[in-house]
Amino acid sequence: MTRYNRRSFLKISGIGLAGTYLAACSVGGGDETAAQTALRAAFSQPINDLDPHGPSSVDEASLLAGRLIYDTLIRRNGEELEPAVAQSWEQPDDNTWVFTLRGDVKFHDGTPLTAADVKASLERVKAANTAQSALWATVSSVEASDDTTLTITTERPLGTMLVNLSLMFILPAATMNTEGFFAKPVGSGPFKVESFTPADELALTSVEHWSGKPKLKEVSLPYLPETSSQITALRTGDLDILWPVPPDQLRELEGVEGITLETVPSYVYYFNWFNCGKAPFDDPRVRRAMWQAVDVAGIVKNLFGDGAEVMTSPIPSTAFGHAEQQPYAHDPEAAKRALTEAGLGDGFRTSLMWFSDTGPLADGLAQAMISDWAKIGVTVEAQNVEKAEWLRRLNEKEFDMDLQTNTVTTGDADFTLGRLYDSAADRMGYRNPALDDILRQAHEDSDQARRGDLYAQACKIIWEDAVGIFPAALISTYGLRSTVRNFQPAPSNQPDLRGVTVG
């Protein structure tokens, strides 16, 4: 039997890179007693939904909000996973986890958080059939034997149990399914919702929390759709924090009095998925030709500069499980020959969908790739759509190609490779039984060395099969007013605001 408690945090080497790159920064100076109590911080993407188990469960903006509003059993602190609502846990056997919960956690409405709430939340996200549900596919039962004891049983060993639980937000069982709940949801996190207008603004106030009350009294997260408006708001002091600052806008903030820029290699990267379930992208020769046609290195250098690096794997180098692959050479003539061999010597017509706020310079990246594809006779219709429509079409696989950013939120390859490329997930029509077996083994194993070897195999298969094009891993730049103190830039783009002060 394996036991863990607050003195013996389980250090997961799979997310250790977070600590390597997560540089603490204390911005500004002065007397903290004179600090202001309100913070205005703008993320580049709109917060459309506060349901942490719903269609936006792995959306960066929704996860950002979720970290502030809700609690999890386990949370990440730098390079470690540590107790949160769960103060200790043990494994009687490989398929059973028993968690002992804190007895002092309350929801924002004053009701106690119990094991029954965790049970209901885990069962809800497992049944939701959303992007996060796949993490819990092997859970066979969840039992709350009393208010502070939770037992999770799995069909097979689940080596990523603790990492997964750092994403599993706890909601009140009695009210989480009532109509209108997520217009002003009740959580147990360090901030409660005062008001929420989707794709406009989320207003929060701090509460007494088991981890200590945040130093800020109020946090406002407005969405400013225009980059120029974001930059102006930071320069004038209407915003205290802005992230990520697009690479082409850094010059607007560099050297500006009262503004500090902090960077961190991130878990965020671009991919261009092919819908592998329909012609012509059901043919890997066509997918590889499309990749060869794109001058990835040139586009990344010219478009992003120091704001990104060329990908060498289906996940960024900051994530556990990354294994460097042989880059696809930019070779339009080879791409044309490959299309001819696939019976498409005269080219073809297809489409690319994306939404502008998916990440910095998304429009420019899309247009650059479309331009390169035109040079090999492939005409690509640009479909720049609203985020809500993009999400619907993605979930329904109503696309030919999909350009977006993605975040390895846990810092572990299982979150991306295991969740997205398994045949059962069917995210982009790609099916490979050999890859499924590798991902299953890595998902179940708790030995990090073996998991690393398995993910190296998975990276090679996904790369060589050209399931997508993986152009750029992003460097996140945070713009901060000099009055902001005790802020840590996060590689996940989901910063912890509990210790931040302004003044």
KEMARKE-935001 format. One record per residue (C-alpha): residue in one letter; residue number from 0; x, y, z. Coordinates in pm, whole numbers. Layout:
["A" NUM [X Y Z]]
...
REM end
This chain:
["M" 0 [0 0 0]]
["T" 1 [133 343 -93]]
["R" 2 [46 645 123]]
["Y" 3 [92 1013 57]]
["N" 4 [31 1313 277]]
["R" 5 [123 1678 309]]
["R" 6 [477 1590 416]]
["S" 7 [535 1355 129]]
["F" 8 [414 1536 -181]]
["L" 9 [422 1319 -487]]
["K" 10 [677 1473 -719]]
["I" 11 [586 1389 -1077]]
["S" 12 [887 1418 -1302]]
["G" 13 [648 1439 -1594]]
["I" 14 [559 1794 -1494]]
["G" 15 [896 1884 -1353]]
["L" 16 [976 2108 -1646]]
["A" 17 [716 2348 -1515]]
["G" 18 [943 2430 -1226]]
["T" 19 [1242 2467 -1454]]
["Y" 20 [1073 2733 -1662]]
["L" 21 [835 2886 -1409]]
["A" 22 [1043 3180 -1293]]
["A" 23 [911 3368 -994]]
["C" 24 [907 3744 -1036]]
["S" 25 [837 4021 -791]]
["V" 26 [756 4323 -1002]]
["G" 27 [786 4672 -871]]
["G" 28 [852 4788 -515]]
["G" 29 [710 4996 -239]]
["D" 30 [504 4946 75]]
["E" 31 [254 4660 42]]
["T" 32 [34 4821 306]]
["A" 33 [-48 5085 47]]
["A" 34 [-140 4826 -215]]
["Q" 35 [-462 4861 -407]]
["T" 36 [-718 4586 -369]]
["A" 37 [-837 4554 -730]]
["L" 38 [-670 4402 -1034]]
["R" 39 [-768 4427 -1401]]
["A" 40 [-608 4153 -1607]]
["A" 41 [-678 4066 -1970]]
["F" 42 [-613 3732 -2138]]
["S" 43 [-607 3732 -2517]]
["Q" 44 [-899 3488 -2548]]
["P" 45 [-1260 3543 -2440]]
["I" 46 [-1410 3350 -2149]]
["N" 47 [-1724 3203 -2302]]
["D" 48 [-1825 2946 -2045]]
["L" 49 [-1774 2883 -1672]]
["D" 50 [-1876 2517 -1685]]
["P" 51 [-1547 2335 -1613]]
["H" 52 [-1690 2001 -1725]]
["G" 53 [-1865 2117 -2042]]
["P" 54 [-1762 2177 -2405]]
["S" 55 [-1502 2433 -2296]]
["S" 56 [-1346 2208 -2031]]
["V" 57 [-997 2230 -2181]]
["D" 58 [-1033 2579 -2325]]
["E" 59 [-752 2800 -2195]]
["A" 60 [-983 3086 -2099]]
["S" 61 [-1227 2860 -1916]]
["L" 62 [-942 2687 -1733]]
["L" 63 [-805 3026 -1631]]
["A" 64 [-1141 3112 -1475]]
["G" 65 [-1178 2766 -1324]]
["R" 66 [-848 2796 -1136]]
["L" 67 [-980 3104 -960]]
["I" 68 [-1339 2996 -890]]
["Y" 69 [-1317 2625 -811]]
["D" 70 [-1102 2383 -615]]
["T" 71 [-943 2052 -712]]
["L" 72 [-832 1756 -503]]
["I" 73 [-472 1801 -619]]
["R" 74 [-296 2112 -741]]
["R" 75 [35 2189 -905]]
["N" 76 [295 2401 -729]]
["G" 77 [597 2457 -953]]
["E" 78 [747 2115 -1020]]
["E" 79 [533 1930 -768]]
["L" 80 [182 1803 -733]]
["E" 81 [57 1877 -385]]
["P" 82 [-250 1822 -168]]
["A" 83 [-538 2064 -212]]
["V" 84 [-889 1959 -105]]
["A" 85 [-741 1610 -65]]
["Q" 86 [-503 1631 229]]
["S" 87 [-373 1274 184]]
["W" 88 [-424 963 -28]]
["E" 89 [-324 600 -49]]
["Q" 90 [-328 312 -297]]
["P" 91 [-442 -19 -147]]
["D" 92 [-379 -172 -490]]
["D" 93 [-293 -59 -845]]
["N" 94 [-657 4 -937]]
["T" 95 [-777 174 -616]]
["W" 96 [-714 523 -481]]
["V" 97 [-849 639 -145]]
["F" 98 [-847 1013 -75]]
["T" 99 [-895 1181 262]]
["L" 100 [-1043 1528 220]]
["R" 101 [-998 1836 431]]
["G" 102 [-1293 1895 660]]
["D" 103 [-1282 2275 648]]
["V" 104 [-1361 2350 282]]
["K" 105 [-1679 2546 211]]
["F" 106 [-1849 2654 -107]]
["H" 107 [-1909 3023 -159]]
["D" 108 [-2268 2987 -38]]
["G" 109 [-2145 2854 296]]
["T" 110 [-2229 2487 246]]
["P" 111 [-1951 2237 323]]
["L" 112 [-1766 2062 42]]
["T" 113 [-1781 1687 96]]
["A" 114 [-1674 1368 -77]]
["A" 115 [-2024 1346 -225]]
["D" 116 [-1956 1668 -419]]
["V" 117 [-1629 1528 -554]]
["K" 118 [-1803 1206 -653]]
["A" 119 [-2078 1392 -837]]
["S" 120 [-1826 1619 -1010]]
["L" 121 [-1607 1334 -1131]]
["E" 122 [-1907 1138 -1253]]
["R" 123 [-2037 1447 -1431]]
["V" 124 [-1714 1517 -1619]]
["K" 125 [-1673 1147 -1706]]
["A" 126 [-2023 1135 -1857]]
["A" 127 [-2003 1473 -2031]]
["N" 128 [-1851 1335 -2354]]
["T" 129 [-1622 1636 -2382]]
["A" 130 [-1250 1673 -2434]]
["Q" 131 [-1169 1611 -2066]]
["S" 132 [-1392 1304 -2035]]
["A" 133 [-1133 1082 -2200]]
["L" 134 [-904 1129 -1899]]
["W" 135 [-1154 935 -1688]]
["A" 136 [-1257 659 -1930]]
["T" 137 [-1112 380 -1715]]
["V" 138 [-1284 488 -1391]]
["S" 139 [-1529 213 -1294]]
["S" 140 [-1665 356 -967]]
["V" 141 [-1645 655 -737]]
["E" 142 [-1763 611 -378]]
["A" 143 [-1805 857 -92]]
["S" 144 [-1811 643 223]]
["D" 145 [-1832 951 447]]
["D" 146 [-1791 1328 415]]
["T" 147 [-1412 1314 394]]
["T" 148 [-1337 977 233]]
["L" 149 [-1345 921 -143]]
["T" 150 [-1253 598 -321]]
["I" 151 [-1186 589 -695]]
["T" 152 [-1164 248 -861]]
["T" 153 [-1038 200 -1215]]
["E" 154 [-1068 -87 -1461]]
["R" 155 [-695 -73 -1521]]
["P" 156 [-409 110 -1348]]
["L" 157 [-425 485 -1405]]
["G" 158 [-75 626 -1376]]
["T" 159 [-199 979 -1446]]
["M" 160 [-459 985 -1166]]
["L" 161 [-302 1271 -969]]
["V" 162 [-214 1478 -1274]]
["N" 163 [-570 1438 -1401]]
["L" 164 [-717 1541 -1067]]
["S" 165 [-534 1873 -1089]]
["L" 166 [-787 1955 -1367]]
["M" 167 [-1100 1806 -1209]]
["F" 168 [-1289 2103 -1064]]
["I" 169 [-1530 2036 -779]]
["L" 170 [-1887 2168 -797]]
["P" 171 [-2173 2147 -543]]
["A" 172 [-2366 1829 -616]]
["A" 173 [-2697 1975 -501]]
["T" 174 [-2702 2266 -746]]
["M" 175 [-2452 2210 -1029]]
["N" 176 [-2716 2073 -1267]]
["T" 177 [-2981 2338 -1200]]
["E" 178 [-3079 2570 -1483]]
["G" 179 [-2876 2890 -1497]]
["F" 180 [-2615 2768 -1248]]
["F" 181 [-2317 2864 -1466]]
["A" 182 [-2440 3220 -1521]]
["K" 183 [-2312 3282 -1167]]
["P" 184 [-2166 2953 -1047]]
["V" 185 [-2079 2863 -691]]
["G" 186 [-1736 2716 -629]]
["S" 187 [-1501 2684 -333]]
["G" 188 [-1195 2853 -482]]
["P" 189 [-1022 3170 -362]]
["F" 190 [-1253 3397 -566]]
["K" 191 [-1629 3399 -613]]
["V" 192 [-1822 3522 -914]]
["E" 193 [-1986 3863 -882]]
["S" 194 [-2092 3890 -1244]]
["F" 195 [-2021 3723 -1576]]
["T" 196 [-2097 3828 -1930]]
["P" 197 [-1968 3570 -2178]]
["A" 198 [-1697 3699 -2412]]
["D" 199 [-1705 4032 -2229]]
["E" 200 [-1605 4036 -1862]]
["L" 201 [-1575 3817 -1553]]
["A" 202 [-1582 4001 -1218]]
["L" 203 [-1459 3822 -906]]
["T" 204 [-1419 3903 -537]]
["S" 205 [-1192 3721 -294]]
["V" 206 [-1321 3499 -15]]
["E" 207 [-1185 3334 297]]
["H" 208 [-1022 3021 161]]
["W" 209 [-866 2720 327]]
["S" 210 [-531 2820 174]]
["G" 211 [-564 3178 301]]
["K" 212 [-755 3475 170]]
["P" 213 [-606 3634 -145]]
["K" 214 [-441 3972 -99]]
["L" 215 [-658 4119 -374]]
["K" 216 [-1017 4208 -297]]
["E" 217 [-1138 4222 -656]]
["V" 218 [-1026 4078 -989]]
["S" 219 [-1174 4183 -1321]]
["L" 220 [-1101 3983 -1635]]
["P" 221 [-1224 4189 -1932]]
["Y" 222 [-1197 4068 -2287]]
["L" 223 [-1058 4325 -2530]]
["P" 224 [-1093 4186 -2882]]
["E" 225 [-859 4429 -3054]]
["T" 226 [-486 4393 -2990]]
["S" 227 [-438 4768 -3025]]
["S" 228 [-696 4822 -2752]]
["Q" 229 [-517 4575 -2526]]
["I" 230 [-182 4749 -2571]]
["T" 231 [-333 5094 -2518]]
["A" 232 [-514 4982 -2204]]
["L" 233 [-190 4848 -2054]]
["R" 234 [4 5161 -2146]]
["T" 235 [-257 5392 -1994]]
["G" 236 [-306 5186 -1678]]
["D" 237 [-658 5067 -1760]]
["L" 238 [-508 4718 -1740]]
["D" 239 [-262 4590 -1481]]
["I" 240 [-167 4269 -1663]]
["L" 241 [-197 4160 -2028]]
["W" 242 [-99 3822 -2170]]
["P" 243 [21 3685 -2396]]
["V" 244 [155 3993 -2570]]
["P" 245 [174 3917 -2944]]
["P" 246 [533 3906 -3073]]
["D" 247 [466 4180 -3326]]
["Q" 248 [346 4411 -3047]]
["L" 249 [643 4379 -2813]]
["R" 250 [808 4688 -2958]]
["E" 251 [505 4888 -2847]]
["L" 252 [581 4802 -2483]]
["E" 253 [958 4761 -2468]]
["G" 254 [1118 5043 -2275]]
["V" 255 [786 5202 -2181]]
["E" 256 [804 5356 -1837]]
["G" 257 [589 5178 -1583]]
["I" 258 [568 4849 -1781]]
["T" 259 [764 4529 -1730]]
["L" 260 [773 4233 -1969]]
["E" 261 [814 3880 -1834]]
["T" 262 [852 3574 -2058]]
["V" 263 [822 3201 -1999]]
["P" 264 [845 2908 -2243]]
["S" 265 [491 2781 -2250]]
["Y" 266 [288 2466 -2285]]
["V" 267 [108 2635 -2574]]
["Y" 268 [168 2546 -2936]]
["Y" 269 [5 2566 -3278]]
["F" 270 [-113 2269 -3476]]
["N" 271 [-291 2237 -3806]]
["W" 272 [-500 1920 -3794]]
["F" 273 [-611 1735 -4104]]
["N" 274 [-951 1568 -4095]]
["C" 275 [-803 1224 -4149]]
["G" 276 [-1144 1065 -4175]]
["K" 277 [-1230 1201 -4517]]
["A" 278 [-1064 1242 -4855]]
["P" 279 [-813 1356 -4949]]
["F" 280 [-665 1372 -4598]]
["D" 281 [-733 1005 -4531]]
["D" 282 [-419 950 -4739]]
["P" 283 [-96 1014 -4541]]
["R" 284 [87 1092 -4866]]
["V" 285 [-137 1396 -4910]]
["R" 286 [-88 1504 -4549]]
["R" 287 [290 1480 -4579]]
["A" 288 [282 1672 -4907]]
["M" 289 [88 1953 -4741]]
["W" 290 [354 1971 -4470]]
["Q" 291 [641 1970 -4720]]
["A" 292 [476 2258 -4903]]
["V" 293 [488 2487 -4600]]
["D" 294 [805 2680 -4519]]
["V" 295 [759 2626 -4146]]
["A" 296 [1099 2754 -4034]]
["G" 297 [1072 3067 -4248]]
["I" 298 [718 3145 -4135]]
["V" 299 [801 3101 -3767]]
["K" 300 [1111 3317 -3793]]
["N" 301 [953 3595 -3998]]
["L" 302 [615 3598 -3825]]
["F" 303 [697 3528 -3460]]
["G" 304 [1063 3620 -3420]]
["D" 305 [1162 3549 -3059]]
["G" 306 [798 3482 -2970]]
["A" 307 [807 3118 -3079]]
["E" 308 [1030 2828 -3171]]
["V" 309 [990 2570 -3445]]
["M" 310 [825 2252 -3317]]
["T" 311 [1028 1931 -3326]]
["S" 312 [753 1701 -3195]]
["P" 313 [372 1689 -3166]]
["I" 314 [408 1847 -2819]]
["P" 315 [634 2134 -2709]]
["S" 316 [973 2069 -2554]]
["T" 317 [847 2200 -2217]]
["A" 318 [617 1900 -2171]]
["F" 319 [710 1559 -2035]]
["G" 320 [705 1303 -2316]]
["H" 321 [853 1532 -2582]]
["A" 322 [1079 1342 -2821]]
["E" 323 [1259 1528 -3100]]
["Q" 324 [1175 1418 -3456]]
["Q" 325 [1330 1473 -3797]]
["P" 326 [1188 1799 -3939]]
["Y" 327 [997 1794 -4267]]
["A" 328 [1210 1975 -4522]]
["H" 329 [1044 2256 -4714]]
["D" 330 [1030 2100 -5061]]
["P" 331 [742 2213 -5286]]
["E" 332 [860 1997 -5576]]
["A" 333 [860 1685 -5360]]
["A" 334 [514 1785 -5241]]
["K" 335 [388 1806 -5600]]
["R" 336 [533 1464 -5679]]
["A" 337 [364 1317 -5373]]
["L" 338 [29 1462 -5478]]
["T" 339 [73 1315 -5825]]
["E" 340 [142 973 -5674]]
["A" 341 [-177 1012 -5470]]
["G" 342 [-376 1087 -5787]]
["L" 343 [-399 1461 -5724]]
["G" 344 [-148 1591 -5975]]
["D" 345 [-386 1870 -6078]]
["G" 346 [-421 1985 -5718]]
["F" 347 [-746 2009 -5524]]
["R" 348 [-967 2246 -5330]]
["T" 349 [-1012 2234 -4953]]
["S" 350 [-1064 2466 -4655]]
["L" 351 [-894 2579 -4335]]
["M" 352 [-1088 2695 -4030]]
["W" 353 [-960 2891 -3731]]
["F" 354 [-1064 3175 -3502]]
["S" 355 [-847 3484 -3471]]
["D" 356 [-813 3480 -3092]]
["T" 357 [-685 3124 -3075]]
["G" 358 [-334 3265 -3035]]
["P" 359 [-96 3541 -3141]]
["L" 360 [-73 3609 -3512]]
["A" 361 [-317 3331 -3595]]
["D" 362 [-448 3517 -3902]]
["G" 363 [-95 3569 -4034]]
["L" 364 [-2 3205 -3978]]
["A" 365 [-315 3084 -4157]]
["Q" 366 [-260 3310 -4456]]
["A" 367 [109 3218 -4483]]
["M" 368 [26 2848 -4501]]
["I" 369 [-256 2907 -4749]]
["S" 370 [-11 3100 -4969]]
["D" 371 [242 2816 -4963]]
["W" 372 [-24 2556 -5044]]
["A" 373 [-133 2760 -5345]]
["K" 374 [218 2715 -5486]]
["I" 375 [162 2339 -5519]]
["G" 376 [-182 2375 -5675]]
["V" 377 [-392 2338 -5359]]
["T" 378 [-659 2606 -5327]]
["V" 379 [-758 2657 -4963]]
["E" 380 [-1069 2848 -4862]]
["A" 381 [-998 3061 -4555]]
["Q" 382 [-1269 3013 -4292]]
["N" 383 [-1205 3256 -4006]]
["V" 384 [-1506 3194 -3780]]
["E" 385 [-1633 3300 -3438]]
["K" 386 [-1497 3095 -3152]]
["A" 387 [-1831 2939 -3056]]
["E" 388 [-1888 2823 -3415]]
["W" 389 [-1530 2699 -3441]]
["L" 390 [-1575 2492 -3124]]
["R" 391 [-1900 2342 -3251]]
["R" 392 [-1748 2246 -3583]]
["L" 393 [-1437 2105 -3415]]
["N" 394 [-1642 1884 -3185]]
["E" 395 [-1857 1767 -3477]]
["K" 396 [-1552 1722 -3704]]
["E" 397 [-1706 1958 -3959]]
["F" 398 [-1375 2077 -4101]]
["D" 399 [-1114 1989 -4362]]
["M" 400 [-824 2147 -4175]]
["D" 401 [-826 2311 -3832]]
["L" 402 [-562 2560 -3715]]
["Q" 403 [-550 2630 -3344]]
["T" 404 [-336 2660 -3038]]
["N" 405 [-341 2386 -2780]]
["T" 406 [-208 2373 -2425]]
["V" 407 [-50 2075 -2251]]
["T" 408 [-219 2196 -1935]]
["T" 409 [-85 1927 -1703]]
["G" 410 [266 1944 -1849]]
["D" 411 [232 1571 -1926]]
["A" 412 [202 1418 -2273]]
["D" 413 [-97 1210 -2167]]
["F" 414 [-311 1523 -2157]]
["T" 415 [-249 1590 -2526]]
["L" 416 [-132 1272 -2694]]
["G" 417 [-340 1032 -2485]]
["R" 418 [-649 1249 -2493]]
["L" 419 [-647 1358 -2856]]
["Y" 420 [-490 1083 -3068]]
["D" 421 [-652 768 -2930]]
["S" 422 [-889 614 -3183]]
["A" 423 [-1175 609 -2935]]
["A" 424 [-1146 985 -2886]]
["D" 425 [-1193 1034 -3263]]
["R" 426 [-1094 1400 -3252]]
["M" 427 [-981 1430 -3614]]
["G" 428 [-1073 1100 -3777]]
["Y" 429 [-731 941 -3725]]
["R" 430 [-721 577 -3617]]
["N" 431 [-412 372 -3542]]
["P" 432 [-443 59 -3324]]
["A" 433 [-66 39 -3269]]
["L" 434 [-63 396 -3138]]
["D" 435 [-367 320 -2923]]
["D" 436 [-177 40 -2751]]
["I" 437 [126 261 -2685]]
["L" 438 [-89 540 -2544]]
["R" 439 [-280 295 -2325]]
["Q" 440 [42 158 -2177]]
["A" 441 [174 508 -2107]]
["H" 442 [-160 607 -1954]]
["E" 443 [-155 315 -1711]]
["D" 444 [211 307 -1614]]
["S" 445 [336 513 -1318]]
["D" 446 [705 462 -1401]]
["Q" 447 [818 784 -1567]]
["A" 448 [1115 629 -1749]]
["R" 449 [894 373 -1918]]
["R" 450 [633 637 -1993]]
["G" 451 [898 855 -2154]]
["D" 452 [1003 572 -2385]]
["L" 453 [642 503 -2481]]
["Y" 454 [570 868 -2560]]
["A" 455 [883 882 -2775]]
["Q" 456 [726 604 -2985]]
["A" 457 [393 789 -2994]]
["C" 458 [555 1116 -3103]]
["K" 459 [730 937 -3389]]
["I" 460 [409 775 -3517]]
["I" 461 [202 1096 -3503]]
["W" 462 [481 1295 -3668]]
["E" 463 [555 1050 -3948]]
["D" 464 [185 990 -4019]]
["A" 465 [145 1370 -4045]]
["V" 466 [-180 1369 -3850]]
["G" 467 [-129 1743 -3845]]
["I" 468 [134 2006 -3909]]
["F" 469 [303 2125 -3589]]
["P" 470 [465 2459 -3669]]
["A" 471 [531 2667 -3360]]
["A" 472 [569 2640 -2983]]
["L" 473 [494 2975 -2823]]
["I" 474 [686 3182 -2575]]
["S" 475 [437 3355 -2344]]
["T" 476 [509 3719 -2271]]
["Y" 477 [325 3891 -1988]]
["G" 478 [300 4269 -1983]]
["L" 479 [269 4407 -1631]]
["R" 480 [233 4751 -1481]]
["S" 481 [521 4820 -1243]]
["T" 482 [269 4839 -958]]
["V" 483 [198 4464 -983]]
["R" 484 [388 4257 -729]]
["N" 485 [434 3890 -649]]
["F" 486 [313 3773 -990]]
["Q" 487 [442 3451 -1143]]
["P" 488 [410 3400 -1521]]
["A" 489 [264 3057 -1588]]
["P" 490 [361 2829 -1880]]
["S" 491 [-3 2717 -1891]]
["N" 492 [-132 3076 -1933]]
["Q" 493 [-335 3016 -1615]]
["P" 494 [-155 3225 -1351]]
["D" 495 [-225 3194 -979]]
["L" 496 [-344 3533 -854]]
["R" 497 [-379 3451 -485]]
["G" 498 [-59 3625 -376]]
["V" 499 [-66 3917 -621]]
["T" 500 [-86 4275 -496]]
["V" 501 [-121 4605 -682]]
["G" 502 [11 4931 -546]]
REM end
